[in-house]
Amino acid sequence: MANLETGFAGIITPNPFWLASAPPTNTGYQVMNAFRAGWGGAVWKTLGVPIVNVSSRYSAVAYKNNRMMGLNNIELITDRSLETNLKEMKEVKKKFPKNALIASMMFEKKEEWHDCIKRCEDIGIDGFELNYGCPHGVCERGMGSAVGQNPDVCERITSWVTDVATKPVIVKLTPNVTDITKPALAAQRGGANAVSLINTINSVTGVNLETMAPNPTVAGHSTHGGYCGPAVKPIALNMLAELTNHPDFKLPISGIGGIETWQDAVEYFLMGATTVQVCTAVMHYGFRIATDLNAGVSNYLDANKMKSVIELKGIAAKKLRKWQELDLNYKVIAHIDPVKCISCQLCYIACEDGAHQSIELLPNTRVPKIIEDTCVGCNLCSLVCPVESCITMVEVKTNKKKLVWADHPANQSN
């Protein structure tokens, strides 16, 4: 059987599933319940100078069945004293010595960073995560994403921490940048042992049409917040792969963003993560999802004759190419299974109005037919089809050699 024990930047954890720094890691009670449920590690809700949070704090973009596609929050760091947090963290570490306990931190002054580092190490925490990602509230004071968006500041503050910390230092990156590699490389230069990504994306999820105020509202007003959940996963996977494939970036990565299932976790490992952190799924479904995460990944590794998640690391990321390197002579077309088709004709409508007019309706039948000569293999029909595996994309043998854009005659003429 696969061994899920994972080493990350020198931190040994029973499995690669950690709770992200967020409301589920706000108290010792919660973190201990999480460890009992099977989580391998937890990043404590960000320590700092205590603040007063607002009410209300969350809003969401949901599917029709009310499942959260994306969660927006305007909550800030811990609103409890450092003494209270440290007391509970010490108790958690004493009761669960084998689970990873990471202290997330955010301060303005060098002396505040140094004081918190010493106090956290005195109680036996396993590492630090520097919160350079929060996109609301604190960034206006030069913290959070204001640090993550400025490579020079990112490097400087990271070096403040690494100069005195004896435990591994993880830098949590903001996605609110145009190039994730710049702050990541800055963190590396500052002496970080690892990075985690992504933190939340700057957002407003919607407007209440009755009050005409953005959500969530605080006495009739609102502010931009941090967006997370399944909707951000594609952005996170892309940024993760950018770091994995960068020739100068050498640090391990903890993946964050929209992880709900073991399949999501495997995708993150395949894109280069060593551990993954979860928040929104726990806020929706509870700590119990750890059981499925552990069992699912273990079974996947067994099925692929692998011993640990490290064997998955970066396999998919290495298959990413620049668009110009893709084979222009490779071709697929759609195929409709007439037995599975329920004759909803959504594929016809999508192709006719939104794509390439390559599906037709024949007399005396409601099953659409692919016009193979004009089908470009765009996948749209398969994506809108409500029946699983009814529409599949089938490779067409062209008997042509691989052709990339640089060698295409049209490009040569330019």
N, C-alpha and C positions, 0 to 999 in steps of 0.2 A: 504494500500500500504506500501511497505517496506520503511524504513527511511535510506537513505544512509549517513546521517551525521555520522562521525566517530571520535572517540577519540583515539589518538595515543600518548602514552607517555606524556599525559597531553595536547596535542595539539588538539584542536577541528577544524575539517575541514568539509566543506559542503558535501564532498564525499571522498571515499578512493583513488581517482585517482590523482596522483601527477606527475609533470614533473620531470625527473631525472636531476641532475646537468650535463649539457652538452650544446652543441650549441643552442638548443631551449630556454635555459634560460640565454642567454648571455646578454640580454638588457631588460630594463623596457618595451620597446615597445612590445617585444615578450611576456613577462610574462603577461602583461595586456591583450593582445589579447587572450592568453590562458585562462585566467580567464573568459573573456567574452564568450569564446567557451564552458565553462562548466567544466574546470579542478578545482579540489578542492584545490590543493596546488602546490607549485613549489620549487625545490631546486636550488638556484641560481648557475650559473656557478662558479666553485671554485675560491674563493678569495685567493690572496697571493701576493708575490712580483711580479709585472707584468713582463711578459716575451714577447719575440718576437716569434710568431708561424711561421711555415714553409709553403711552397707551393710546391707541393700539399699535401693534408692531409688525404684523404680517399681512401679506396679501398674496393671491395666487392666480396663475393662469391654469385652467383646468380643462380636461377632456370632457366630453358630454356625460360620461359616467361619474363625474366629479373627482376623478383621480387627478392629483396634482401633477401637471406637466412642468410647472415652474413655480418656485416659491420666492417671494420677495420679502426681505426683512429690513427694518430700519432700527433694529436693536443693536446696541453697542457692546462693549466689553463687559466684564463682570461688574455688577453693582454691589458686590460684597467686598469687605475689607480684605487686604492681603493676609492679615493674620488668620482670618476665618478660613480662607482658601488653603493656606499652608497647613493648618491644623488638619483639615479633611484630607488633603493630599498625602500627608504623612500617614494617616490612618489607612488610606487605601493601599499605599505601598507596603505597609506592614502586613496587611491581610492578603495581598496578592503580589508577592515579591517577583513572580515569574512573568507577570504582565507588564507591558511597556507603559510607563506613565510619563507623558511629555508635558512640559510647562510651556504654554503659549504666552508670549509677553509682548507688551507694547508700551513704550515710554517716550518721553520727550528728551530727557537729559541723560547724559552719559552716566552720571552718578546713580540715577534711578535704575538704569539697566544693571549696573554692577552690584548694587545692593540686592536686587531681586535674584540675580544669578546666585550669589552666595547663599541667600536664604533658601533657595530651592535646592541647591546642592546639599545643604546641611540636612534636609529631610529625606534625601536619597532618591530624587527623581532620576529618570534615565536619560533625559535629553531636553533640549529647548527647541521651540518653534517660534521664530520671529515673525510676527504678524505684520507683513508689508502689503496686505491686500485689502483691508476693509475700505470700501469705497464711499462711505457716508459718515458724517458726523466728525470723526477724528481726523480725516484727511484735511479738513479745513484748518486744523491746528498743526499741520506738518507731519502727521503720523499716518499709519495705514498705507493706503495706495499712493499717498504723496511721496512716500519713501520708495515704494516699488516702481514708481514711474520715473524715478531719477536715479540712473545707475551710479552716479558719483555718491549720492547720499546713501544708497543701498550698500555700496562697498564700505563706506565709512562707518556706518552704524553696525554693520556685520562685524567689522574688525574690532569695534568696541567690545562686542560680546566675546568673540573668539580669543581676544587677548587675555581674558580672565576665566572663561568657562573651561572646566575640565571634562564636561560631558558633551556628547555630540550636539552640534548646532544645525538645525534645519531652517531654511529660509522659505517662508510661504509667499509665493509670488502672486501678484495681481494680474488678471487677464486684461485689464483696462490699459493695454499698451498696443502699439502696432507691431512690435518685434519682441517676443518673449525671451529670445536668446540674450538680449542686452542686459536686463536685470539679472538673469540667471548667471551669466558670466561675471557680472559684478559681484554677486554673492560668492561665487567661487574664488574670485580674487581676494575677497574679504576674509577668506578662511573657512567658509561654511563647509560642513561635512555632507550636506544633502540639501535638496530643495523639495518643496511640496507645491503642487498646482493642480487645479486653479482655485483661487479664492473667488468670491462672488463678483458678478458682472453688474456694472452700474445700470440701473433700470427704474422704470415706472411701469407697473404691470397693467394699469388700467384706470379708468375714470368712472366714478359712480354717476350715472346719468340723471339721477334724481337730485343729488346734492351738487352735482357738477364739480366735485372735488376729487383729486387723485386718491387712489387707495395705497396703503391704509391711511385713514384720516386721524388727525390729532386736533380736536377742537375745531374742525372745519378746514384744517390745512394739512399738508403732507410734505414729504421730501423724497428725493431720490434714494433708492435703497440698493441692497445687494441681491442679485438674482442667482438662484441655484436650482438644483433638481434635474430631472431627466432632460429638460430642454437645453441645458448647457453642456451635456456630454459631448456632442460633436466638436464643440469649440475646445474643450479640454483635451480630447484625443489628438486633435491637430497640434496643439501647443506642446503636448507631451512628446509627440513624434518629432517636432522641430528640435527639441532638446536632445532626444535620443540620437538623432542623426547628425547633430552638429559635431564636427571633428574636434573642436576644442573643449567641448563640455564633457566633464568626466565624473560628475557627482551622481549618486543614486537618487531616484525620484520616487516620491510618494504621490500617487495619483488621486485626485479629488474631482468630483463633479458628476452628479447624476447617477451614481452607482446604486442600483436597487437589487440586482440579481447576481448570481454567480457568473452568468454569461457576461454581464457588464464588467465584472472584476477581471475575467479572463481577457477581455478586450484591452483593458488597461495594462495587464502584464505583457500582452503581445505587442503593445505599443511602447513598452520600455519601463513601466513602473515595477518597483520591487514590493511595495506595499500599497494598499489603497485605504482611503479615509471616507467615511460615510456620515452624512448628516440628515438630509431631507428625508431619505427613506425611513430612517429611524423615527423622525418626527411624525411620519405618516403611519408606519406599521409597527413601531416598537423595536426593542432590542432583540426580539425573538428571531429576526431575519438572519442573525448570525448562524443559526443552525443550517439553514439552506445554503448560505455562502460557503461554509466550511465543507459541507457534504458535496455540494455541486462541484467545487473546484477540485476536491480530492478525487471524485469519480472521473472528472475530465482528465486529470493527470494520469490516473490508472488506465483509462481507455486509450491514451496516447503513449503509454509505456514510459512515462516520465516520473521522476522521483521527487521533484520539488518545483515550485513556481519559478525559480530562477532559470529553469530550462526554457520557459516561455518568453523570457525577457527579450523584447525588441524584435521578435520574428516578423511581425506585421509591419513595424516601422521601417524595416530594411526593404520592404517591397514598395514603399512609396517612391515615386519618381516625379521629376518635373514633367509638366504636361507635354513638353516638346520631345520627351523621351518615350512616349507611349506609341504603340504600334498602330499606325493608321490603316493597316491592311487587316487587322483583326475585326471580325464581324459576328454579331449575334442578331437574331431576330426573335420576335415573340411567337409563342405557340399556345393556343387555347385548348384546354382539355374539354371536349364537348360533354363529357359525362359529369364533370364537376361544375360546369357552367350553370348558373342560376338565371341567366338571361336578364340580368339587371341592366346591361348595356352601358355601364359606367365607363368601361374601357373605350367603347366607341365614342362616347361624348368627349372624353378626355383627349383622345387622339384627334378627333375631328376639329375640336375648337382650340385645343391647347398644345398640339404637337404637330404631327406630320401627315395627317389624313391617310393613314395606312391601315385602317380597319373599316370594313364595309359590312352592311346589313343585307343579307340575301333574302329574296322572296320565300315565304312559307317556312321560315325558321327565325327564331329570336337569338340564336347563337351567333355572335359576330365572327367574322372571318378576317384573318390577317392577310393584307396585301403584301406578300413577301418581297416583291420587286422594289417596293418603296419604303419598306420598314427599315429604319435606321438603328433599331435596337436601343432606343433611349430609355427603356424600362418603365416609362410612365404608366402604361396599361397594367403592368404587374403590380405597381405600387397602389393604384386606386382600386384594384379588384378586391372585393370583400371576402373571397373564398381562398383559403390557403392553398398554394400550389396549383391553382387553376390555370394561371398564366405563368409560364416559365420562359426563360431566355435560353435559346438553343444556339450553339455555335455553328456557324456556316463555314465550311472549308472553302477558302478562296484560292488555295494553291499559289498564293503570292508570298514573296519573301517579306520579312519584317521591313516596315517603312516608317521612319521617324520624320518629324516635321522638317528638319534641316535638309533631308534628302528628297523632300517632295518637290516635284517639278514646278508647282505653283510658287513655292518659296524660292527656288533657284532663279526663276524669271524675275524675281524682285531684287 
